[in-house]
Amino acid sequence: DEDDTSSESIPICYNAIEFEQLAMVLRPALIALSRGSRGFTKSLCDFLFQTVNMDNDTDSVSSSSSKDESSNKALLYPEIGVLKFCSAMAHYQPSIIVTKIQNHYSSFETNDATVKEAFKCEYIALLLTCRQHIRSSSTQEETSSVDSTLFDVVESVNHNSWKRYKLARHACITGSFDIASLLYQQILASSSSINESSDEKHYLWISSLCKTTNAEQIATSEIRNIPQAISLL
């Protein structure tokens, strides 16, 4: 019976781990298809977010997550996995991905602070990836919108030092030295972070990274600023 089997033709994943695993398997196909079709990217994003909104039962997730460690609660939320899934298409269609995830970010709600911060962390990472490619393929208005959103979200993060460090590292890889510098400054400014990094070597390492990323941002913004950038090193 075709009607009975059609509803099962597309497997629905219910947590972040399954979405991430599926994205890894399909990544080559996602990259190739998104490169050739904006319509494919839009349709797939709509399908993913619609699936999450319809099939995610917040109460059931909360009750099941209470049995797990706090740090693993986020793995039960498919919204986080969808962001990882979208990252495969961010290279060729960054503008579409940004639009879709901004709408989804504003509608994501949870009372669990751990899950909220995990979602925000993945959101920042995906925005950084999109920002890397959006500069060369989009208008100044779109670029400014992404920049503004990134700074607003990063300013509101409540991650521990290690998560901030990983985000800063990703910001460096994607060429967002201004965001990396901001994150390193947050690590240094946080009293809890200083206690965690009481070792002088750790503090000096973060300080040097902060100065280096700041210099990189100044140097890349305009060639004539290179002497000023060098003075920071």
Secondary structure, 3 states (H helix, E strand, C coil): CHHHHHCCCCCCCCCHHHHHHHHHHHHHHHHHHHHHCHHHHHHHHHHHHHHHHHHCCHHHHHHHHCCCCHHHHHHHCHHHHHHHHHHHHCCCCHHHHHHHHHHHHHHCCCCCHHHHHHHHHHHHHHHHHHHHHHHHHCCHHHHHHHHHHHHHHHHCCCCCHHHHHHHHHHHHHCCCHHHHHHHHHHHHHCHHHHHHCCCHHHHHHHHHHHHHHHHHHHHHHCHHHHHHHHHCC
